[in-house]
Amino acid sequence: MYRFFTALVFFSSTTVLANDPVVVGQKDKAFTVSEVSIKVGDTVRFVNEDSFFHNVFSLSDAALFDLGSFPQGEHRDIQFDTAGEVEVECAIHPSMRMVIHVEEPEG
Ligand SMILES: [Cu+2]
């Protein structure tokens, strides 16, 4: 029973990560998740759910980027091509931080 459950979870999460963006919200001046694990090649979508602007940027070696600032309801996508740990921040709200673990694909 336990084996079956594990296999099911693995299958569904792999399917989602391979095809669809991993969604991370920005709500109440915070990222909706503090950490997320993805595979190399996956895309993360940042969605602004607040009524004011947010920004998304990272100074990490594995992914150096600045997606700019955007208002409520808008989103920005970014694909991760290098394995490593990516610290993501918002330039407007310094307390907003989260970490993306970009892992090598298995097998
Ligand atoms: Cu912000």
Backbone and ligand atoms as CSV (ligand in chain L), in Angstrom:
chain,resi,resn,atom,element,x,y,z
A,1,MET,N,N,0.848,-1.209,0.000
A,1,MET,CA,C,0.000,0.000,0.000
A,1,MET,C,C,0.873,1.245,0.000
A,2,TYR,N,N,1.874,1.237,0.831
A,2,TYR,CA,C,2.771,2.391,0.902
A,2,TYR,C,C,3.499,2.575,-0.424
A,3,ARG,N,N,3.971,1.469,-1.000
A,3,ARG,CA,C,4.668,1.540,-2.282
A,3,ARG,C,C,3.758,2.126,-3.364
A,4,PHE,N,N,2.548,1.698,-3.357
A,4,PHE,CA,C,1.597,2.182,-4.363
A,4,PHE,C,C,1.409,3.690,-4.227
A,5,PHE,N,N,1.239,4.145,-3.022
A,5,PHE,CA,C,1.025,5.573,-2.777
A,5,PHE,C,C,2.236,6.383,-3.233
A,6,THR,N,N,3.416,5.920,-2.907
A,6,THR,CA,C,4.639,6.616,-3.296
A,6,THR,C,C,4.733,6.734,-4.814
A,7,ALA,N,N,4.452,5.642,-5.492
A,7,ALA,CA,C,4.542,5.635,-6.952
A,7,ALA,C,C,3.545,6.626,-7.543
A,8,LEU,N,N,2.396,6.673,-6.970
A,8,LEU,CA,C,1.350,7.564,-7.468
A,8,LEU,C,C,1.778,9.025,-7.329
A,9,VAL,N,N,2.301,9.377,-6.179
A,9,VAL,CA,C,2.737,10.753,-5.938
A,9,VAL,C,C,3.869,11.111,-6.894
A,10,PHE,N,N,4.807,10.200,-7.054
A,10,PHE,CA,C,5.946,10.456,-7.929
A,10,PHE,C,C,5.461,10.689,-9.353
A,11,PHE,N,N,4.564,9.840,-9.792
A,11,PHE,CA,C,4.086,9.958,-11.170
A,11,PHE,C,C,3.377,11.287,-11.397
A,12,SER,N,N,2.482,11.652,-10.488
A,12,SER,CA,C,1.706,12.868,-10.719
A,12,SER,C,C,2.586,14.107,-10.636
A,13,SER,N,N,3.540,14.138,-9.694
A,13,SER,CA,C,4.353,15.339,-9.583
A,13,SER,C,C,5.292,15.460,-10.776
A,14,THR,N,N,5.795,14.334,-11.265
A,14,THR,CA,C,6.688,14.376,-12.423
A,14,THR,C,C,5.940,14.904,-13.638
A,15,THR,N,N,4.728,14.445,-13.806
A,15,THR,CA,C,3.940,14.867,-14.955
A,15,THR,C,C,3.696,16.368,-14.939
A,16,VAL,N,N,3.342,16.877,-13.769
A,16,VAL,CA,C,3.060,18.307,-13.659
A,16,VAL,C,C,4.313,19.121,-13.937
A,17,LEU,N,N,5.424,18.714,-13.325
A,17,LEU,CA,C,6.639,19.515,-13.467
A,17,LEU,C,C,7.162,19.506,-14.894
A,18,ALA,N,N,6.960,18.404,-15.596
A,18,ALA,CA,C,7.529,18.309,-16.929
A,18,ALA,C,C,6.761,19.154,-17.943
A,19,ASN,N,N,5.479,19.360,-17.713
A,19,ASN,CA,C,4.656,19.982,-18.745
A,19,ASN,C,C,4.197,21.407,-18.423
A,20,ASP,N,N,3.876,21.652,-17.208
A,20,ASP,CA,C,3.263,22.929,-16.851
A,20,ASP,C,C,4.216,23.756,-15.999
A,21,PRO,N,N,4.054,25.068,-16.031
A,21,PRO,CA,C,4.874,25.865,-15.127
A,21,PRO,C,C,4.541,25.556,-13.670
A,22,VAL,N,N,5.538,25.667,-12.826
A,22,VAL,CA,C,5.314,25.565,-11.389
A,22,VAL,C,C,4.912,26.958,-10.926
A,23,VAL,N,N,3.730,27.078,-10.337
A,23,VAL,CA,C,3.203,28.393,-9.994
A,23,VAL,C,C,3.596,28.788,-8.569
A,24,VAL,N,N,4.165,29.972,-8.451
A,24,VAL,CA,C,4.481,30.562,-7.151
A,24,VAL,C,C,3.768,31.907,-7.081
A,25,GLY,N,N,2.865,32.055,-6.108
A,25,GLY,CA,C,2.144,33.308,-5.961
A,25,GLY,C,C,2.937,34.323,-5.164
A,26,GLN,N,N,2.515,35.573,-5.315
A,26,GLN,CA,C,3.036,36.652,-4.474
A,26,GLN,C,C,1.817,37.280,-3.835
A,27,LYS,N,N,1.663,37.015,-2.518
A,27,LYS,CA,C,0.430,37.405,-1.844
A,27,LYS,C,C,0.748,37.887,-0.435
A,28,ASP,N,N,0.113,38.980,-0.033
A,28,ASP,CA,C,0.343,39.568,1.294
A,28,ASP,C,C,1.834,39.818,1.545
A,29,LYS,N,N,2.476,40.370,0.543
A,29,LYS,CA,C,3.913,40.727,0.629
A,29,LYS,C,C,4.788,39.534,0.952
A,30,ALA,N,N,4.415,38.352,0.435
A,30,ALA,CA,C,5.234,37.158,0.630
A,30,ALA,C,C,5.057,36.238,-0.571
A,31,PHE,N,N,6.055,35.406,-0.817
A,31,PHE,CA,C,5.873,34.339,-1.797
A,31,PHE,C,C,5.014,33.268,-1.141
A,32,THR,N,N,4.130,32.642,-1.914
A,32,THR,CA,C,3.179,31.692,-1.322
A,32,THR,C,C,3.857,30.390,-0.901
A,33,VAL,N,N,5.052,30.117,-1.395
A,33,VAL,CA,C,5.848,28.989,-0.893
A,33,VAL,C,C,7.245,29.511,-0.581
A,34,SER,N,N,7.858,28.966,0.468
A,34,SER,CA,C,9.203,29.425,0.830
A,34,SER,C,C,10.277,28.651,0.077
A,35,GLU,N,N,9.946,27.421,-0.349
A,35,GLU,CA,C,10.890,26.628,-1.130
A,35,GLU,C,C,10.121,25.770,-2.114
A,36,VAL,N,N,10.755,25.500,-3.254
A,36,VAL,CA,C,10.164,24.574,-4.204
A,36,VAL,C,C,11.302,23.849,-4.914
A,37,SER,N,N,11.089,22.573,-5.216
A,37,SER,CA,C,12.086,21.792,-5.944
A,37,SER,C,C,11.584,21.527,-7.354
A,38,ILE,N,N,12.445,21.800,-8.337
A,38,ILE,CA,C,12.091,21.570,-9.738
A,38,ILE,C,C,13.258,20.856,-10.412
A,39,LYS,N,N,13.077,20.488,-11.670
A,39,LYS,CA,C,14.139,19.860,-12.455
A,39,LYS,C,C,14.694,20.872,-13.453
A,40,VAL,N,N,15.923,20.636,-13.882
A,40,VAL,CA,C,16.504,21.452,-14.945
A,40,VAL,C,C,15.557,21.433,-16.152
A,41,GLY,N,N,15.282,22.579,-16.707
A,41,GLY,CA,C,14.379,22.682,-17.857
A,41,GLY,C,C,12.968,23.083,-17.476
A,42,ASP,N,N,12.635,22.999,-16.182
A,42,ASP,CA,C,11.291,23.393,-15.744
A,42,ASP,C,C,11.148,24.912,-15.718
A,43,THR,N,N,9.905,25.344,-15.825
A,43,THR,CA,C,9.587,26.763,-15.787
A,43,THR,C,C,8.812,27.090,-14.522
A,44,VAL,N,N,9.137,28.216,-13.910
A,44,VAL,CA,C,8.375,28.696,-12.755
A,44,VAL,C,C,7.629,29.957,-13.174
A,45,ARG,N,N,6.374,30.014,-12.794
A,45,ARG,CA,C,5.529,31.177,-13.069
A,45,ARG,C,C,5.255,31.919,-11.769
A,46,PHE,N,N,5.643,33.187,-11.710
A,46,PHE,CA,C,5.376,34.025,-10.546
A,46,PHE,C,C,4.129,34.851,-10.826
A,47,VAL,N,N,3.128,34.723,-9.964
A,47,VAL,CA,C,1.850,35.404,-10.166
A,47,VAL,C,C,1.634,36.422,-9.054
A,48,ASN,N,N,1.410,37.671,-9.439
A,48,ASN,CA,C,1.149,38.719,-8.456
A,48,ASN,C,C,-0.316,38.697,-8.050
A,49,GLU,N,N,-0.591,38.307,-6.807
A,49,GLU,CA,C,-1.965,38.230,-6.310
A,49,GLU,C,C,-2.300,39.387,-5.371
A,50,ASP,N,N,-1.381,40.343,-5.246
A,50,ASP,CA,C,-1.640,41.513,-4.413
A,50,ASP,C,C,-2.128,42.679,-5.265
A,51,SER,N,N,-2.642,43.722,-4.590
A,51,SER,CA,C,-3.191,44.868,-5.319
A,51,SER,C,C,-2.116,45.920,-5.604
A,52,PHE,N,N,-0.857,45.559,-5.372
A,52,PHE,CA,C,0.243,46.477,-5.649
A,52,PHE,C,C,1.333,45.721,-6.410
A,53,PHE,N,N,2.325,46.466,-6.872
A,53,PHE,CA,C,3.377,45.865,-7.695
A,53,PHE,C,C,4.299,44.951,-6.891
A,54,HIS,N,N,4.774,43.897,-7.564
A,54,HIS,CA,C,5.878,43.090,-7.058
A,54,HIS,C,C,6.933,42.977,-8.160
A,55,ASN,N,N,8.099,42.559,-7.718
A,55,ASN,CA,C,9.226,42.328,-8.615
A,55,ASN,C,C,9.727,40.916,-8.353
A,56,VAL,N,N,10.511,40.383,-9.274
A,56,VAL,CA,C,11.153,39.090,-9.059
A,56,VAL,C,C,12.580,39.173,-9.596
A,57,PHE,N,N,13.535,38.880,-8.739
A,57,PHE,CA,C,14.911,38.839,-9.228
A,57,PHE,C,C,15.718,37.831,-8.423
A,58,SER,N,N,16.883,37.457,-8.994
A,58,SER,CA,C,17.814,36.573,-8.287
A,58,SER,C,C,19.238,36.945,-8.642
A,59,LEU,N,N,20.091,36.892,-7.650
A,59,LEU,CA,C,21.524,37.135,-7.855
A,59,LEU,C,C,22.313,35.832,-7.740
A,60,SER,N,N,21.600,34.689,-7.729
A,60,SER,CA,C,22.274,33.405,-7.540
A,60,SER,C,C,23.057,32.997,-8.784
A,61,ASP,N,N,24.158,32.273,-8.578
A,61,ASP,CA,C,24.982,31.820,-9.706
A,61,ASP,C,C,24.193,30.917,-10.651
A,62,ALA,N,N,23.319,30.086,-10.099
A,62,ALA,CA,C,22.578,29.131,-10.929
A,62,ALA,C,C,21.544,29.822,-11.822
A,63,ALA,N,N,21.153,31.025,-11.464
A,63,ALA,CA,C,20.175,31.768,-12.274
A,63,ALA,C,C,20.221,33.237,-11.873
A,64,LEU,N,N,20.813,34.028,-12.737
A,64,LEU,CA,C,20.918,35.468,-12.492
A,64,LEU,C,C,19.870,36.142,-13.367
A,65,PHE,N,N,18.867,36.771,-12.743
A,65,PHE,CA,C,17.806,37.370,-13.566
A,65,PHE,C,C,17.080,38.465,-12.806
A,66,ASP,N,N,16.383,39.305,-13.578
A,66,ASP,CA,C,15.480,40.316,-13.020
A,66,ASP,C,C,14.276,40.384,-13.953
A,67,LEU,N,N,13.143,39.931,-13.470
A,67,LEU,CA,C,11.941,39.877,-14.307
A,67,LEU,C,C,11.162,41.184,-14.266
A,68,GLY,N,N,11.691,42.175,-13.561
A,68,GLY,CA,C,11.040,43.475,-13.514
A,68,GLY,C,C,9.878,43.510,-12.542
A,69,SER,N,N,9.147,44.619,-12.573
A,69,SER,CA,C,8.004,44.811,-11.687
A,69,SER,C,C,6.717,44.686,-12.479
A,70,PHE,N,N,5.692,44.131,-11.847
A,70,PHE,CA,C,4.427,43.924,-12.551
A,70,PHE,C,C,3.264,43.965,-11.568
A,71,PRO,N,N,2.094,44.408,-12.052
A,71,PRO,CA,C,0.942,44.640,-11.164
A,71,PRO,C,C,0.102,43.390,-10.920
A,72,GLN,N,N,-0.933,43.573,-10.130
A,72,GLN,CA,C,-1.878,42.505,-9.768
A,72,GLN,C,C,-2.403,41.785,-11.003
A,73,GLY,N,N,-2.456,40.476,-10.904
A,73,GLY,CA,C,-3.041,39.677,-11.970
A,73,GLY,C,C,-2.068,39.285,-13.054
A,74,GLU,N,N,-0.921,39.964,-13.109
A,74,GLU,CA,C,0.066,39.617,-14.130
A,74,GLU,C,C,1.034,38.577,-13.591
A,75,HIS,N,N,1.732,37.921,-14.521
A,75,HIS,CA,C,2.717,36.932,-14.101
A,75,HIS,C,C,3.951,37.029,-14.985
A,76,ARG,N,N,5.025,36.435,-14.507
A,76,ARG,CA,C,6.264,36.338,-15.268
A,76,ARG,C,C,6.750,34.901,-15.179
A,77,ASP,N,N,7.187,34.372,-16.316
A,77,ASP,CA,C,7.699,33.005,-16.364
A,77,ASP,C,C,9.213,33.022,-16.532
A,78,ILE,N,N,9.864,32.054,-15.948
A,78,ILE,CA,C,11.299,31.896,-16.195
A,78,ILE,C,C,11.656,30.420,-16.154
A,79,GLN,N,N,12.463,30.015,-17.126
A,79,GLN,CA,C,12.904,28.618,-17.209
A,79,GLN,C,C,14.288,28.497,-16.577
A,80,PHE,N,N,14.505,27.390,-15.882
A,80,PHE,CA,C,15.785,27.186,-15.193
A,80,PHE,C,C,16.594,26.100,-15.899
A,81,ASP,N,N,17.762,26.484,-16.378
A,81,ASP,CA,C,18.582,25.595,-17.213
A,81,ASP,C,C,19.822,25.081,-16.502
A,82,THR,N,N,20.063,25.554,-15.290
A,82,THR,CA,C,21.264,25.159,-14.558
A,82,THR,C,C,20.871,24.631,-13.184
A,83,ALA,N,N,21.420,23.480,-12.816
A,83,ALA,CA,C,21.143,22.919,-11.494
A,83,ALA,C,C,21.788,23.782,-10.418
A,84,GLY,N,N,21.123,23.861,-9.282
A,84,GLY,CA,C,21.672,24.632,-8.179
A,84,GLY,C,C,20.573,25.239,-7.338
A,85,GLU,N,N,20.989,26.048,-6.389
A,85,GLU,CA,C,20.041,26.674,-5.486
A,85,GLU,C,C,19.866,28.129,-5.894
A,86,VAL,N,N,18.621,28.536,-6.085
A,86,VAL,CA,C,18.329,29.882,-6.560
A,86,VAL,C,C,17.536,30.624,-5.490
A,87,GLU,N,N,18.118,31.686,-4.970
A,87,GLU,CA,C,17.409,32.532,-4.013
A,87,GLU,C,C,16.673,33.619,-4.775
A,88,VAL,N,N,15.356,33.667,-4.568
A,88,VAL,CA,C,14.522,34.613,-5.296
A,88,VAL,C,C,14.034,35.700,-4.334
A,89,GLU,N,N,14.075,36.924,-4.808
A,89,GLU,CA,C,13.669,38.049,-3.965
A,89,GLU,C,C,12.786,39.018,-4.746
A,90,CYS,N,N,12.190,39.949,-4.003
A,90,CYS,CA,C,11.406,41.030,-4.608
A,90,CYS,C,C,12.118,42.340,-4.269
A,91,ALA,N,N,12.440,43.115,-5.294
A,91,ALA,CA,C,13.201,44.355,-5.082
A,91,ALA,C,C,12.375,45.413,-4.351
A,92,ILE,N,N,11.060,45.274,-4.391
A,92,ILE,CA,C,10.191,46.273,-3.764
A,92,ILE,C,C,9.986,45.966,-2.275
A,93,HIS,N,N,9.946,44.685,-1.945
A,93,HIS,CA,C,9.715,44.259,-0.562
A,93,HIS,C,C,10.866,43.352,-0.126
A,94,PRO,N,N,11.865,43.915,0.542
A,94,PRO,CA,C,13.071,43.150,0.896
A,94,PRO,C,C,12.807,41.921,1.767
A,95,SER,N,N,11.664,41.868,2.451
A,95,SER,CA,C,11.381,40.699,3.289
A,95,SER,C,C,10.888,39.511,2.458
A,96,MET,N,N,10.566,39.739,1.194
A,96,MET,CA,C,10.068,38.654,0.340
A,96,MET,C,C,11.237,37.834,-0.193
A,97,ARG,N,N,11.297,36.574,0.202
A,97,ARG,CA,C,12.359,35.683,-0.246
A,97,ARG,C,C,11.821,34.270,-0.359
A,98,MET,N,N,12.360,33.525,-1.321
A,98,MET,CA,C,12.076,32.089,-1.402
A,98,MET,C,C,13.234,31.429,-2.128
A,99,VAL,N,N,13.276,30.098,-2.055
A,99,VAL,CA,C,14.387,29.349,-2.645
A,99,VAL,C,C,13.848,28.318,-3.626
A,100,ILE,N,N,14.484,28.259,-4.789
A,100,ILE,CA,C,14.149,27.229,-5.780
A,100,ILE,C,C,15.339,26.272,-5.872
A,101,HIS,N,N,15.072,24.987,-5.640
A,101,HIS,CA,C,16.104,23.960,-5.788
A,101,HIS,C,C,15.962,23.380,-7.192
A,102,VAL,N,N,16.934,23.657,-8.033
A,102,VAL,CA,C,16.900,23.155,-9.407
A,102,VAL,C,C,17.766,21.896,-9.454
A,103,GLU,N,N,17.114,20.769,-9.697
A,103,GLU,CA,C,17.804,19.479,-9.619
A,103,GLU,C,C,18.028,18.878,-10.991
A,104,GLU,N,N,19.112,18.110,-11.109
A,104,GLU,CA,C,19.385,17.377,-12.352
A,104,GLU,C,C,18.270,16.361,-12.566
A,105,PRO,N,N,17.840,16.169,-13.804
A,105,PRO,CA,C,16.826,15.133,-14.061
A,105,PRO,C,C,17.366,13.761,-13.676
A,106,GLU,N,N,16.482,12.897,-13.180
A,106,GLU,CA,C,16.922,11.562,-12.785
A,106,GLU,C,C,17.049,10.664,-14.007
A,107,GLY,N,N,17.922,9.678,-13.870
A,107,GLY,CA,C,18.094,8.676,-14.919
A,107,GLY,C,C,18.871,9.228,-16.084
L,1,CU,CU,CU,7.037,42.489,-3.538
